[in-house]
């Protein structure tokens, strides 16, 4: 049967990318986001869509509530997580929005630095902030999604914005040519074991976070400063397995290096840059559970 122009199928398909984007930013997990979208679809099928005045608002409400529930469960699991908890990476082209004209703005909210910062929020704070500041929904729609009054939502968003402004670090807006060049210089320094050359590429306040999960060795605490970060990266390069190949990519809207071992994706290293162009934040994802969706 062909879906009509106003059918539930068409209504869902029109906003499916956006629902996934909300769920991913809420959970930092591709698998969780896919599950949430599937559950939203199943619930939507049980609704009399003819009686829904605004299908997008209704679907966003379902997705948001499911994502809040999933985030609450995840916060409990993260209390015992070994070391920094980083999102599952998304390669360029893997997450779009059904409104291409705002895709560039949405990309800024995909970075590891932004998602890690959001992890400090409660699920309701995270939902309210994302729906308002990233996706631009009205306070009344957000209030219905998180079961709060509009005035309470305004206060949550305002309080969360102030909190994040304190923690936010200035980074350079995306400049793919510059970022590619810097990563090429970094790889050259790593392959030659030149820690001094590598340090010149790093900002004085550079921080490296690595997520190995329970089964891969990674730093259990942030590595801070050019000397320590360069020593870490040089040591990692020396321990690369035979058959390792390297490629440059864009991951979560930022420059990245992707390592594969015998075609198996093994490590994703993203970088974000200070206003002066040097590398300011680095995030290494090597937890195999969080790379499985890319392989």
C-alpha positions as CSV (number, residue, x, y, z in Angstrom):
1,X,0.0,0.0,0.0
2,X,1.4,3.4,-1.0
3,X,1.6,5.9,1.9
4,X,-0.5,9.0,1.2
5,X,0.9,12.6,1.5
6,X,-0.6,13.0,5.0
7,X,-0.1,9.5,6.2
8,X,1.6,8.6,9.5
9,X,4.4,7.0,7.6
10,X,5.1,10.3,5.7
11,X,4.8,12.4,8.8
12,X,7.3,10.2,10.7
13,X,9.8,10.0,7.8
14,X,9.8,13.8,7.4
15,X,11.2,14.3,10.9
16,X,13.0,10.9,11.5
17,X,16.5,12.5,11.0
18,X,15.6,15.2,13.6
19,X,14.3,12.6,16.1
20,X,17.5,10.6,15.7
21,X,19.5,13.8,16.2
22,X,17.7,14.7,19.4
23,X,18.1,11.1,20.8
24,X,21.8,10.9,19.9
25,X,22.6,14.3,21.5
26,X,20.6,13.2,24.6
27,X,22.4,9.8,25.0
28,X,25.6,10.1,23.1
29,X,24.8,6.6,21.7
30,X,24.0,5.6,18.2
31,X,22.5,2.3,19.3
32,X,20.3,4.1,21.9
33,X,19.2,6.7,19.4
34,X,18.2,4.0,16.9
35,X,16.2,2.1,19.6
36,X,14.5,5.3,20.7
37,X,13.5,6.1,17.1
38,X,12.1,2.6,16.6
39,X,10.1,2.8,19.8
40,X,8.8,6.3,18.8
41,X,7.7,4.8,15.5
42,X,5.9,1.9,17.2
43,X,4.1,4.2,19.6
44,X,3.2,6.5,16.7
45,X,1.6,3.6,14.9
46,X,-0.8,3.2,17.8
47,X,-1.9,6.8,17.7
48,X,-4.8,8.2,15.7
49,X,-2.7,10.6,13.7
50,X,-5.8,12.4,12.3
51,X,-6.4,13.7,15.8
52,X,-2.9,15.1,16.2
53,X,-2.7,18.8,15.4
54,X,1.1,19.0,15.1
55,X,2.8,15.6,14.2
56,X,6.4,16.9,14.6
57,X,5.7,18.3,18.1
58,X,4.0,15.0,19.1
59,X,6.9,12.9,17.8
60,X,9.5,15.1,19.4
61,X,7.6,14.8,22.7
62,X,7.7,11.0,22.5
63,X,11.3,10.9,21.5
64,X,12.4,13.3,24.3
65,X,10.6,11.4,27.0
66,X,12.1,8.1,25.9
67,X,15.6,9.8,25.7
68,X,15.2,11.2,29.2
69,X,14.4,7.7,30.6
70,X,17.3,6.2,28.7
71,X,19.6,8.9,30.0
72,X,18.6,8.3,33.6
73,X,19.6,4.7,33.2
74,X,22.8,5.6,31.6
75,X,23.8,8.0,34.4
76,X,23.6,5.1,36.8
77,X,25.8,2.9,34.6
78,X,28.4,5.7,34.2
79,X,29.0,5.9,37.9
80,X,31.0,2.7,37.6
81,X,32.4,3.4,34.2
82,X,36.2,3.0,34.0
83,X,37.7,6.4,33.1
84,X,36.2,9.2,30.9
85,X,33.0,8.4,29.1
86,X,32.9,9.6,25.5
87,X,30.1,9.4,22.9
88,X,29.9,6.9,20.1
89,X,31.5,8.6,17.1
90,X,29.6,9.5,13.9
91,X,31.4,9.8,10.6
92,X,30.6,12.7,8.4
93,X,27.4,12.1,6.5
94,X,26.2,9.7,9.2
95,X,23.9,12.2,10.9
96,X,22.0,14.8,8.9
97,X,18.9,16.8,9.5
98,X,15.8,17.0,7.3
99,X,16.4,20.7,7.0
100,X,19.8,21.1,5.2
101,X,19.9,24.8,5.6
102,X,20.5,24.5,9.4
103,X,22.8,21.4,9.2
104,X,25.9,23.5,9.7
105,X,24.6,25.0,12.9
106,X,23.6,21.6,14.2
107,X,27.1,20.3,13.5
108,X,28.4,22.5,16.3
109,X,26.3,20.6,18.8
110,X,27.7,17.2,17.7
111,X,31.3,17.8,18.8
112,X,32.7,15.5,21.5
113,X,33.5,18.6,23.6
114,X,29.9,19.8,23.5
115,X,28.5,16.3,24.3
116,X,30.9,15.7,27.1
117,X,29.9,19.1,28.6
118,X,26.2,18.1,28.4
119,X,27.0,15.0,30.4
120,X,27.2,17.3,33.5
121,X,23.5,18.1,33.1
122,X,20.5,16.2,34.4
123,X,18.5,14.5,31.7
124,X,15.7,17.2,32.0
125,X,18.2,20.0,31.8
126,X,19.9,18.4,28.8
127,X,16.5,17.9,27.0
128,X,15.3,21.5,27.7
129,X,18.6,23.0,26.6
130,X,18.9,21.0,23.4
131,X,15.3,21.5,22.3
132,X,15.6,25.2,22.9
133,X,19.2,26.2,22.1
134,X,20.0,23.7,19.4
135,X,16.7,22.8,17.7
136,X,14.8,26.1,18.4
137,X,11.6,24.7,19.8
138,X,9.2,27.0,21.7
139,X,8.9,26.9,25.5
140,X,5.4,25.5,25.3
141,X,6.4,22.6,23.1
142,X,9.4,21.8,25.4
143,X,7.2,22.1,28.5
144,X,4.9,19.4,27.0
145,X,7.9,17.2,26.2
146,X,9.5,17.3,29.6
147,X,6.3,17.6,31.7
148,X,7.1,21.0,33.2
149,X,5.4,24.4,33.0
150,X,6.6,26.9,30.3
151,X,8.0,29.2,33.0
152,X,9.9,26.3,34.6
153,X,11.4,25.5,31.2
154,X,12.5,29.1,30.8
155,X,14.3,28.9,34.2
156,X,15.9,25.6,33.4
157,X,17.2,26.8,30.0
158,X,18.5,30.1,31.5
159,X,20.2,28.3,34.4
160,X,21.7,25.7,32.1
161,X,23.0,28.3,29.7
162,X,24.8,30.1,32.5
163,X,26.2,26.9,33.8
164,X,27.6,25.9,30.3
165,X,28.9,29.3,29.6
166,X,31.2,29.0,32.6
167,X,32.5,25.6,31.5
168,X,32.7,26.3,27.8
169,X,36.1,26.6,26.2
170,X,36.6,28.9,23.2
171,X,37.4,26.8,20.1
172,X,38.0,27.8,16.5
173,X,35.1,27.5,14.1
174,X,35.4,24.6,11.7
175,X,38.1,25.1,9.1
176,X,38.7,21.8,7.3
177,X,41.7,22.9,5.4
178,X,43.6,24.1,8.4
179,X,42.5,21.1,10.5
180,X,43.6,18.7,7.8
181,X,47.0,20.4,7.6
182,X,47.5,20.3,11.4
183,X,46.6,16.6,11.6
184,X,49.0,15.8,8.8
185,X,51.8,17.6,10.8
186,X,50.8,15.7,13.9
187,X,51.0,12.4,12.1
188,X,54.4,13.3,10.7
189,X,55.6,14.1,14.1
190,X,54.2,11.0,15.6
191,X,55.7,8.7,12.9
192,X,59.1,10.2,13.5
193,X,58.7,10.1,17.3
194,X,59.4,13.9,17.4
195,X,57.7,15.0,20.7
196,X,59.1,18.5,20.4
197,X,57.5,19.1,17.0
198,X,54.3,17.7,18.3
199,X,54.3,20.0,21.2
200,X,54.4,23.0,18.9
201,X,51.0,22.0,17.5
202,X,49.4,21.8,20.9
203,X,47.8,24.7,22.8
204,X,49.2,25.4,26.3
205,X,46.0,24.2,27.9
206,X,45.5,21.1,25.7
207,X,43.6,18.3,27.2
208,X,43.3,14.7,26.0
209,X,40.5,12.3,27.0
210,X,40.6,8.6,26.1
211,X,37.7,6.1,26.4
212,X,38.8,2.5,26.4
213,X,35.8,1.1,28.3
214,X,36.4,-2.1,30.4
215,X,38.5,-4.0,27.8
216,X,41.0,-1.5,26.3
217,X,43.8,0.3,28.1
218,X,43.2,4.1,28.2
219,X,44.0,6.9,30.7
220,X,41.6,6.9,33.6
221,X,42.0,10.6,34.0
222,X,42.3,13.6,31.6
223,X,45.9,14.1,30.3
224,X,46.7,17.9,30.6
225,X,49.4,20.0,29.0
226,X,51.5,19.8,25.8
227,X,54.4,17.8,27.4
228,X,52.2,15.1,28.8
229,X,49.8,14.9,25.8
230,X,52.7,14.7,23.3
231,X,54.4,12.0,25.4
232,X,51.1,10.0,25.5
233,X,50.6,10.2,21.7
234,X,54.1,9.3,20.9
235,X,53.9,6.3,23.1
236,X,50.6,5.3,21.5
237,X,52.1,5.6,18.1
238,X,55.1,3.3,19.0
239,X,52.6,0.6,20.1
240,X,50.6,0.5,16.9
241,X,50.0,-3.0,15.8
242,X,51.3,-4.4,12.4
243,X,48.7,-4.0,9.7
244,X,47.5,-0.6,11.0
245,X,46.3,1.8,8.4
246,X,45.5,5.5,9.0
247,X,43.0,7.8,7.3
248,X,41.8,11.3,7.9
249,X,38.1,11.9,8.4
250,X,35.5,14.2,9.9
251,X,33.9,12.8,13.0
252,X,31.1,14.6,14.9
253,X,31.7,17.7,12.8
254,X,35.4,17.9,13.7
255,X,38.8,16.7,12.3
256,X,39.7,13.2,13.1
257,X,42.2,10.4,12.5
258,X,40.8,6.9,12.1
259,X,43.0,3.8,12.6
260,X,42.1,0.4,11.3
261,X,43.9,-2.9,12.1
262,X,43.5,-5.4,9.3
263,X,40.4,-3.5,8.1
264,X,38.9,-3.5,11.6
265,X,38.2,-0.1,13.0
266,X,40.3,0.2,16.1
267,X,40.6,3.9,17.2
268,X,39.1,7.3,16.4
269,X,41.0,10.4,17.5
270,X,39.2,13.7,17.1
271,X,40.7,17.2,17.6
272,X,39.3,20.6,18.3
273,X,41.3,23.8,17.9
274,X,42.0,27.0,19.9
275,X,41.3,30.4,18.3
276,X,45.0,30.6,17.5
277,X,44.8,27.4,15.4
278,X,46.6,25.0,17.8
279,X,45.0,21.8,19.0
280,X,43.2,22.5,22.2
281,X,41.0,19.4,22.9
282,X,41.6,15.7,21.9
283,X,39.2,12.8,22.3
284,X,40.3,9.2,21.7
285,X,37.6,6.6,21.3
286,X,38.9,3.1,21.4
287,X,36.1,1.2,23.3
288,X,35.2,-1.5,20.8
289,X,31.6,-1.5,22.0
290,X,31.3,2.2,20.9
291,X,33.0,1.6,17.5
292,X,30.9,-1.5,16.5
293,X,28.3,0.6,14.6
294,X,31.1,1.9,12.3
295,X,32.4,-1.6,11.4
